[in-house]
Amino acid sequence: MAIVETHNLTKNYGGQVAVSDLTFTIEEGEIFGFLGPNGSGKTTTLLMLLGLTEPTGGWARVAEFNPTREPIEVKRIVGYIPESIGFYDDMDARENLRFIARLNNMADPVSSPKIEEALGSVGLSDEAEKKVGAYSRGMRQRLGIAEILIKEPRLAFLDEPTLGLDPEGTTRIIEYIESLSRDKNITILLSSHDLKQVQKIADRIGIMIHGQMIALGSLEKLAEEKLGVDDKEISLDDVYMRYFQEGSP
Amino acid sequence: MTGIGAIVRKELADHFSSYRFIILFALIAMVSLITTYMVGMGLKEELGSVAKPRFVFLMLFTSTGPVFSLVQFVAFFGPLIGLVLGFDAINRERSSGTLSKLASQPIYRDAIINAKFLSGVVTIAIMVGAIVLVVSGLGLKLVGVVPGLEELWRIVIYLIISIFYISFWLGISILFSILFRGIATSALATLAIWIFFSFFVSMGATVVANSLVPLDTREDPERLMRHLRVQRVVSLVSPMQLYNDSTAIIIDPMRKTTRSLVLMGPIERLSSARFRRPLALSQSIYVVLPHMITVIAITFICFGVSYAVFMRQEIRST
């Protein structure tokens, strides 16, 4: 069953097209790798799916809800980690998570055990008393994952969650993302430039260039389409670069 | 109302624990207490051997201390409270990446701006209320006169107008925090507008009056009246002038007009002084009702503009 569905979704800023006639679906429970160069329209698509910006044309459905008309319902079931993840630096990890829980109408006695569990899951229990301003980028990303765990959404939009992380931090975050899908059955829309990591965990891949989805499917399918091979050793880098070089279809 | 409570709670905690609030509050409380002490001691000395006039308690607010009266002080420095509380309300959230996170939670977008304004207004109300209470307490001790019911009502109305007046400046600063991405830019812009309304509007009023109705000779009273009317109309552009006029009449029952010029000869003045009576509270309100309504209206208009601009802006994390 499709949890995300778009049809001819379009967003223009003045005369500039950010997203053009985007039509795709994401099935419930899958990890969808959302790829594309900077400025290709990935973040704008995520914002439209979250109801944070209105499409100029077309429509989108997230778990049967219209993000433009029913943003609260959509935001209730979607966890979002933006590209530049922000926290209140003068608050510690628990306070940040408690604030998010309150925004999600969770009473403190209900959220407290969840906060402890989430902090434990991402390995931040020992650092929970520290002000978030003193956290490294990797720790902040892990705290972002903890936020998603608290919210227990059906769907998570992760916009460049491994950006700026060292290899160890990247691997750790990818493992957490995988566990969100495997253990919590959360559908993941993962926007990333880290093709190796996306290849590791994504069930399907969508490649956007100049606001258009120019490729959509499993890695094997895309490799066969573009490179004419069905070799299991094929790398996403090769496929992506081929699509990227050819530009729009 | 989804989410407003949580954001207001957090904002209030932020305000009351921030150094800028503590420093500002300490400064204003200190100046208010010193002014009240000086005024109270002066009143005690002056009125020690004579029958105390009515509304002596209100004199604590209107009598000029070492430099200014309490009412003048709030009119001039009150805006700083509003400006300091709001100049980075939205752009700080934007630059730290928390705005997109807030907006992606299951709350309406306007909950963010409503909560920012509401928490600012609550902070202002607590701050000004606390200062008025402390000043009243000190005044009671120094002057030894218990305020009458009418005096209390006048103080309450003064408090309400002051909260609206400072909230207007809060609205201005929140608007600038939405319009300008840079925190320093919005801080400078809010300061500039405060300086403009504090100093330049009154200067501008004189310039406009001089150019529209030049005073060649002072022998033409009609011309002088027209000159002053133009000057007054222009100066009413400033919220500070509106607030000054409103509070001066409300807190001082002996004042009967907001105009500075009273056309009366010396004999008339002497004769009327013998029958000088304070205005009833309802009459004082009647005199400055347009001013008070305007102060309240510009506060809501300012917030309304902030609201509209914020709702039309796109929220992105970068």
Interface residues (C-beta under 8 A of the other chain):
Chain A: T43 L47 L50 L52 T53 P71 I72 E73 K75 R76 V78 Y80 P82 E83 S84 I85 G86 F87 Y88 D89 D90 F99 I100 R102 L103 N104 N105 D159
Chain B: T2 G3 G5 A6 I7 R9 K10 D14 E93 S96 G97 T98 L99 S100 K101 L102 A103 S104 Q105 P106 I107 Y108 E314 I315 R316 S317 T318
